[in-house]
Amino acid sequence: MNVEEALRIADELVCAQTGRYLTQLEEAIVRAAWENQTYAKIAYGYIYSEGHIKNAAHQLFKRLSEALGKPVTKKSLRMALEKHAQSPPAQQLPLEAVHLQASAHLGQAQPRQDWGDAPDVSVFYGRTEELATLQQWIVGDRCRLVGLLGMGGIGKTALAVKLAQQIQDEFEWVIWRSLRNAPPVEDLLADLLQVLSNQQKTDLPDTLDGKISLLLQYLRRHRCLLVLDSAESILQSGSLAGHYREGCEGYEELIRLVGEVPHQSCLLLISREKLREIALLEGDTRAVRAFKMLGLGEFDAREIVQEQGLSDPEKWIALIQRYQGNPLALRIVSRTIREIFNGRVSDFLEMNTLLVGPMVSNLLREQLHRLPDLETKIMCCLASQEQPISLQELRESLQPEVAISKIIQALESLTWRSLIEQITEARELRFTVQPVVREYVLTEYLKGREEKR
């Protein structure tokens, strides 16, 4: 038995006695007893005195003693829990009872969903590979924190809804919330805790740490899928990507702990920008991962064009490639071709132009408006180049001269924002932007900046 299994059993036994799960301090006490650490070491990481911790430990061991029917001390905890785990099923009735009590207490007899303002995805194109990868990460690999990233209009939210619907039976709870209006993290936590307690939890902790600790207890005890959409709304504009806006700093602690602390649930964050906690914790074999969405493949994107009833099917691939499979841009241009070019794709392609509709323009305007000056200059520089350019070429193009370290920081930030692409040519890394982004920057964004001057 490892310490996580020991925590699970202690959690259940305490709940059988009190109707609540282990507090964060009680978890630390169990870990210390399991690993034969001193209370002084626990006190070093908490605001409590060693005496307070000893008193909390005394109360905890008293409850465990009552649950197991035998004395439990700091020294005997490990042996007591291991013996309980190895005991015959008939002797484990307290654990079975606590499962029933916990289910009754939380109203968890049946899987529950609260979809908030998740959009309708009755019309959905492709994304088979993306769905399979994300399902493997969340269900198969048991990831605790997943970032679903991509530029505006690429279809992140639709994919997340489809994914959640596809795997909902794997979870006791599915909860969808939008961060579009940047709600205070305390309000979000209170909302989540009310839902997870079946509206029974009225005595919520007063502190942010207390609310986060209580949420983690639910995430540890129950298999939950939490989806937070539009996470870029809690991030600061005018600075490097991933920094939190004023008043939203509490999200940093929440997201970090959800990614770091062991539990059996998953938080799926949908964002145009990568959050710092994901960048710091992610890894191919870790419980925190990031998935960057690209455009639709040619076969799936054909469905969008076909839906509009366009002619010249032999030209559809050229149209899709011109827009690099961006689903929103393809829907808009397909509608324009139907209305203005009588549905003839060849006639539109002969115009040798790239249309950027108002919806795409608004999304790009929102993203570019968030950039600090150096990132804006880099975007304009890349948009003015037809071909990808190297780091050195980019540095030479920027005037006045900018320190290479700052350029590297800005490029990483733009990558986190899903606004630039990296291409390797002859073993050299080069940078560029998507055609739709280039067209918008050159025809609308720069023009707007000049007019403001």
Buried (B, 14 or more C-beta within 10 A) or exposed (E): BEBEEBBBBBBBBBBBBEEBBBBBBBBBBBBBBBEEBEBEEBBEEEEBEBEBBBEBBEEBBEBBBBBBEEEBEBEBBBEBBBEBBEEEEEEBEBBEBBBEBBBEBBEBEEEBBBBBEBEEBEEBBBBEEBBEBBBEBBBEBBBBBBBBBBBBBBBBBBBBBBBBBBBBEBBBBBBBBBBEEBBBBBEBBBBBBBBBBEEEBEEBBEEBBBBBBBBBBBBBBBBBBBBBBBBBBBBBBEBBBBBBBEEBBBBBBBBBBBBBBBBBBBBBBBBBBBBBBBBEBBEEEEBBBBBBBBBBBEEBBBBBBEBBEBBBEEBBBEBBEBBBBBBBBBBBBBBBBBEEBEBBBBBBBEEEEBBBBEBBBEBBBEBBEBBBEBBBBBBBBBBBBEEBBEBEBBBEBBEEEBEEEEBEBBBBBBBBBBBBBEEEEEEEEBBBBBBBBBBBBBBBBBEEEEEEE
